[in-house]
Amino acid sequence: MAMQLSESTEPREVRIPVPWGFIAGKLWGDPTQETILAVHGLQDNANTFDRLVPLLLAGSASHALLSIDLPGHGLSSHFPVGRPIYFMDVLSSVHRVIQWLVSKRQGINSVLYVGHSFGGQLGLYLAAVFPECVRKLVVLDAMVPGPTHITKFLDKFKSAVGRMEEMEDKIVGSAPPTYTYEDILKKIKARFYGDLSDEAARILQSRSSRKSGDGYAFTLDQRLKFVVYHPFTKEQQFDLFTKITCPIQLIVAEQTRLGGGDYYAKRMEVFNACSCPCSIFPVEGNHDVHLEHPERVSPLIKQFLIKQKSSL
């Protein structure tokens, strides 16, 4: 029988073997049960769901949840050096996690997927490329990457490779810089999509940095700042997303939407074109509302993932 989950339930650490090392994760419950796979945003880590998970799983004895550190994040192994990091490389690593989960279960070959930001983008492409792997998909404040003409892609690729090579020359064989605890928190709080609270920063800090001498060093693979996206046109993107068969729940933070203007509207076109059921819910809050105010999103996600029956 699966364990009864409550706010006091502590997750256990897991390491999922991959050819370049391992993918670290935090597992709540029994993975032989139907499992929710939670995937964080770029430069975040598995702790981003710490305050949301108890609300999702409280009172549920039939579901487990695995929150992972993507490669190069948190406690996970970094991708090998000497080559660009492609979006599809990260996507492939998530697929490996799902296959690991499938190997532990009988008759359950898919997951319930929750992805924030970059993790939400991965979920959309995962559901399109591997539709058999995703039964339901929750996208937390993520927009589809914009279409890219091949010439523009090559310019971006050239820039990313050049900056990545410069980064590798600095970091390979060298100890990462160290910071005081206060400076680490300041850097974590200074987010592109808006500052985090002190409490949220502390939650992420415990997994995004480690003690080093008298200070702290980030565990993040700095090359992830230069991830290379795929060169899909708008038409190709639309065609790809017609392959998604599972229901989608898109939760949009109001501060993100209002700050996006035309950029936001253009990225939403793909969701509007989806042939699969797609429900869109605006919530009050910033890009990290699931971490800052999990009570605002947990009822929506729980109703969609656990209480609502899927026809698939």
C-alpha positions as CSV (number, residue, x, y, z in Angstrom):
1,M,0.0,0.0,0.0
2,A,1.3,3.5,-0.8
3,M,2.0,5.7,2.1
4,Q,-0.4,8.4,3.3
5,L,1.2,11.7,2.6
6,S,0.9,14.8,4.8
7,E,2.8,18.0,5.4
8,S,5.2,16.3,7.7
9,T,6.2,13.6,5.2
10,E,9.8,14.0,4.2
11,P,11.0,13.1,0.7
12,R,13.9,10.7,0.1
13,E,16.8,11.5,-2.2
14,V,17.2,9.4,-5.3
15,R,19.9,9.2,-8.0
16,I,18.8,8.1,-11.4
17,P,21.8,6.7,-13.4
18,V,22.5,8.2,-16.8
19,P,25.6,7.7,-19.1
20,W,27.3,10.9,-17.9
21,G,26.6,10.4,-14.2
22,F,23.2,10.7,-12.5
23,I,20.1,12.9,-12.2
24,A,19.3,13.7,-8.6
25,G,15.7,14.0,-7.3
26,K,13.4,14.1,-4.3
27,L,10.8,11.4,-4.1
28,W,7.6,11.6,-2.1
29,G,5.7,8.4,-1.8
30,D,5.9,5.1,-3.6
31,P,7.1,5.2,-7.2
32,T,5.2,2.0,-8.1
33,Q,2.1,4.2,-7.9
34,E,1.0,6.7,-10.4
35,T,3.7,9.4,-10.3
36,I,3.7,13.2,-10.8
37,L,7.0,14.3,-12.4
38,A,7.9,17.9,-11.4
39,V,10.5,19.7,-13.5
40,H,11.9,23.1,-12.5
41,G,12.9,26.1,-14.5
42,L,16.3,27.1,-15.9
43,Q,18.9,27.7,-13.2
44,D,16.5,26.6,-10.5
45,N,16.4,23.1,-8.8
46,A,14.1,20.5,-7.4
47,N,13.4,22.5,-4.2
48,T,11.2,25.0,-6.2
49,F,8.3,22.6,-5.5
50,D,8.9,22.1,-1.8
51,R,6.0,24.2,-0.7
52,L,3.6,23.0,-3.4
53,V,4.1,19.2,-3.0
54,P,2.5,18.9,0.5
55,L,-0.6,20.7,-0.7
56,L,-0.9,18.5,-3.8
57,L,-0.4,15.2,-2.1
58,A,-2.1,15.8,1.3
59,G,-4.7,13.1,1.8
60,S,-3.7,11.2,-1.3
61,A,-2.5,7.5,-1.0
62,S,-2.6,6.8,-4.7
63,H,0.1,9.1,-6.1
64,A,3.8,9.7,-5.7
65,L,5.8,12.8,-6.8
66,L,9.3,13.0,-8.1
67,S,10.9,16.4,-8.3
68,I,14.2,16.3,-10.2
69,D,17.3,18.5,-10.7
70,L,17.9,18.8,-14.4
71,P,21.4,18.1,-15.6
72,G,23.8,20.7,-14.3
73,H,21.3,21.9,-11.7
74,G,21.1,21.2,-8.0
75,L,22.8,18.0,-7.1
76,S,22.7,16.4,-10.6
77,S,25.8,15.6,-12.8
78,H,26.8,18.2,-15.3
79,F,26.7,17.4,-19.0
80,P,30.1,16.5,-20.5
81,V,32.3,19.6,-21.3
82,G,33.5,20.4,-24.8
83,R,30.2,20.6,-26.7
84,P,27.2,22.9,-26.8
85,I,24.2,22.1,-24.6
86,Y,21.1,21.7,-26.7
87,F,17.5,22.0,-25.5
88,M,16.8,18.5,-27.0
89,D,19.7,17.1,-24.8
90,V,17.8,18.3,-21.7
91,L,14.6,16.9,-23.1
92,S,16.3,13.5,-23.7
93,S,17.4,13.5,-20.0
94,V,13.8,14.0,-18.9
95,H,12.7,11.1,-21.0
96,R,15.4,8.9,-19.3
97,V,13.8,9.8,-15.9
98,I,10.4,8.7,-17.2
99,Q,11.9,5.4,-18.4
100,W,13.4,4.9,-15.0
101,L,10.0,5.4,-13.4
102,V,8.3,3.1,-15.9
103,S,10.8,0.4,-15.0
104,K,9.5,0.4,-11.4
105,R,5.8,0.1,-12.3
106,Q,3.6,-2.5,-13.9
107,G,1.0,-1.3,-16.3
108,I,1.8,2.4,-15.9
109,N,3.8,3.8,-18.8
110,S,3.3,7.5,-18.5
111,V,3.5,10.3,-15.9
112,L,1.5,13.3,-14.8
113,Y,3.8,16.1,-15.6
114,V,4.2,19.5,-13.9
115,G,6.8,21.9,-15.4
116,H,7.7,25.4,-14.4
117,S,9.1,27.9,-17.0
118,F,11.8,26.0,-18.8
119,G,10.5,22.8,-17.3
120,G,7.1,23.7,-18.8
121,Q,8.7,24.1,-22.2
122,L,10.3,20.7,-21.9
123,G,6.9,19.2,-20.9
124,L,5.3,20.6,-24.1
125,Y,8.0,19.2,-26.4
126,L,8.1,15.9,-24.4
127,A,4.3,15.5,-24.9
128,A,4.7,16.2,-28.6
129,V,7.7,13.9,-29.3
130,F,6.8,11.2,-26.8
131,P,3.0,11.5,-26.4
132,E,2.8,8.0,-24.9
133,C,4.9,9.3,-21.9
134,V,2.6,12.1,-20.7
135,R,-1.0,11.5,-19.5
136,K,-1.6,15.0,-18.3
137,L,0.5,18.2,-18.5
138,V,0.6,21.2,-16.2
139,V,2.5,24.2,-17.5
140,L,3.4,26.7,-14.8
141,D,4.0,30.1,-16.3
142,A,5.9,29.0,-19.4
143,M,5.7,30.2,-23.0
144,V,6.6,28.4,-26.1
145,P,10.1,29.4,-27.4
146,G,9.7,31.8,-30.4
147,P,10.0,30.6,-33.9
148,T,13.5,31.0,-35.4
149,H,14.6,31.4,-39.0
150,I,17.6,29.4,-39.8
151,T,19.8,32.5,-40.3
152,K,18.8,33.9,-37.0
153,F,19.4,30.4,-35.4
154,L,22.9,30.3,-36.8
155,D,23.7,33.7,-35.4
156,K,22.4,32.6,-32.0
157,F,24.3,29.3,-32.3
158,K,27.6,31.1,-33.1
159,S,27.2,33.5,-30.2
160,A,26.2,30.7,-27.7
161,V,29.1,28.5,-28.8
162,G,31.6,31.3,-28.5
163,R,30.4,32.3,-25.0
164,M,30.3,28.7,-23.9
165,E,33.9,28.1,-25.0
166,E,35.0,31.2,-23.1
167,M,33.1,29.9,-20.1
168,E,34.7,26.5,-20.3
169,D,38.2,28.0,-20.5
170,K,37.5,29.7,-17.2
171,I,35.8,27.0,-15.3
172,V,37.4,23.7,-16.4
173,G,40.0,22.7,-13.9
174,S,39.3,25.7,-11.7
175,A,37.6,26.0,-8.4
176,P,34.3,27.9,-8.6
177,P,34.2,31.3,-6.9
178,T,32.9,31.5,-3.4
179,Y,30.5,33.9,-1.7
180,T,29.2,34.6,1.7
181,Y,25.8,33.2,2.5
182,E,24.2,36.6,2.3
183,D,25.7,37.2,-1.2
184,I,24.5,33.8,-2.4
185,L,21.0,34.7,-1.3
186,K,21.2,38.1,-3.1
187,K,22.2,36.4,-6.3
188,I,19.4,33.8,-6.1
189,K,16.9,36.6,-5.4
190,A,17.9,38.7,-8.3
191,R,15.7,37.0,-10.9
192,F,15.1,37.9,-14.5
193,Y,11.4,37.6,-13.9
194,G,11.4,39.5,-10.6
195,D,12.9,39.2,-7.2
196,L,12.3,36.3,-4.9
197,S,11.4,36.6,-1.2
198,D,14.0,35.7,1.4
199,E,12.2,32.5,2.3
200,A,12.0,31.4,-1.3
201,A,15.6,32.1,-1.9
202,R,16.6,30.1,1.2
203,I,14.6,27.2,-0.1
204,L,16.5,27.2,-3.4
205,Q,19.8,27.9,-1.8
206,S,20.1,24.7,0.1
207,R,20.3,22.8,-3.2
208,S,21.8,25.3,-5.6
209,S,25.0,25.9,-3.6
210,R,27.4,24.0,-1.3
211,K,29.9,24.9,1.4
212,S,33.3,25.7,0.0
213,G,36.0,26.7,2.4
214,D,34.7,29.7,4.4
215,G,32.0,30.4,1.9
216,Y,29.5,28.9,-0.6
217,A,29.9,28.0,-4.2
218,F,27.1,27.5,-6.8
219,T,26.5,24.0,-8.0
220,L,25.0,25.3,-11.2
221,D,26.7,24.5,-14.5
222,Q,27.3,28.0,-15.8
223,R,27.2,26.8,-19.4
224,L,23.4,26.5,-19.0
225,K,23.2,30.2,-19.6
226,F,23.9,29.4,-23.2
227,V,21.4,26.6,-24.0
228,V,20.9,26.2,-27.8
229,Y,17.3,26.0,-28.8
230,H,16.0,24.3,-31.9
231,P,15.4,26.2,-35.2
232,F,11.7,25.7,-35.7
233,T,9.6,28.0,-37.8
234,K,6.1,29.0,-36.6
235,E,4.5,26.5,-39.0
236,Q,6.7,23.7,-37.8
237,Q,5.9,24.5,-34.2
238,F,2.2,24.4,-34.9
239,D,2.6,21.1,-36.7
240,L,4.7,19.6,-33.8
241,F,2.1,20.6,-31.2
242,T,-0.7,18.8,-33.0
243,K,1.1,15.6,-31.9
244,I,0.2,16.4,-28.3
245,T,-2.7,14.2,-27.2
246,C,-2.9,14.7,-23.5
247,P,-5.0,17.4,-21.7
248,I,-3.0,20.6,-20.9
249,Q,-3.5,23.0,-18.0
250,L,-1.7,26.3,-18.4
251,I,-1.3,28.4,-15.3
252,V,-0.3,32.0,-16.0
253,A,1.1,34.4,-13.4
254,E,-0.6,37.8,-13.9
255,Q,2.6,39.7,-13.4
256,T,4.2,37.8,-16.2
257,R,1.2,38.2,-18.5
258,L,0.9,41.9,-17.9
259,G,4.6,42.5,-18.4
260,G,4.8,40.5,-21.6
261,G,2.6,42.6,-24.0
262,D,2.7,41.5,-27.6
263,Y,5.6,39.1,-26.8
264,Y,3.3,37.2,-24.5
265,A,0.4,37.2,-27.0
266,K,2.5,35.8,-29.8
267,R,3.9,33.0,-27.5
268,M,0.3,32.1,-26.6
269,E,-0.7,31.4,-30.2
270,V,0.5,27.8,-29.9
271,F,-1.8,27.0,-26.9
272,N,-4.7,28.5,-28.7
273,A,-4.0,26.3,-31.7
274,C,-3.7,23.0,-29.7
275,S,-6.1,20.4,-30.8
276,C,-6.0,18.7,-27.4
277,P,-8.0,20.0,-24.4
278,C,-6.2,23.1,-23.1
279,S,-7.4,25.1,-20.1
280,I,-5.8,28.4,-19.2
281,F,-6.0,29.8,-15.6
282,P,-4.6,33.2,-14.7
283,V,-3.5,33.6,-11.0
284,E,-2.3,36.6,-9.1
285,G,1.4,36.5,-8.5
286,N,4.8,36.6,-10.1
287,H,6.7,34.1,-12.2
288,D,7.5,32.0,-9.1
289,V,3.9,32.0,-7.7
290,H,4.0,28.2,-7.2
291,L,6.9,28.8,-4.7
292,E,5.9,32.1,-3.2
293,H,2.1,31.4,-2.9
294,P,1.5,27.7,-3.6
295,E,-2.0,27.8,-2.1
296,R,-3.0,29.9,-5.2
297,V,-2.1,27.1,-7.7
298,S,-2.4,23.9,-5.7
299,P,-6.2,23.6,-5.9
300,L,-6.1,24.0,-9.7
301,I,-3.4,21.5,-10.2
302,K,-4.8,18.9,-7.7
303,Q,-8.2,19.1,-9.3
304,F,-6.7,18.6,-12.8
305,L,-4.1,15.9,-12.0
306,I,-5.6,13.8,-9.2
307,K,-9.3,14.4,-8.9
308,Q,-10.3,14.8,-12.5
309,K,-10.5,11.6,-14.5
310,S,-8.8,11.6,-17.9
311,S,-10.5,10.0,-21.0
312,L,-7.1,8.8,-22.3
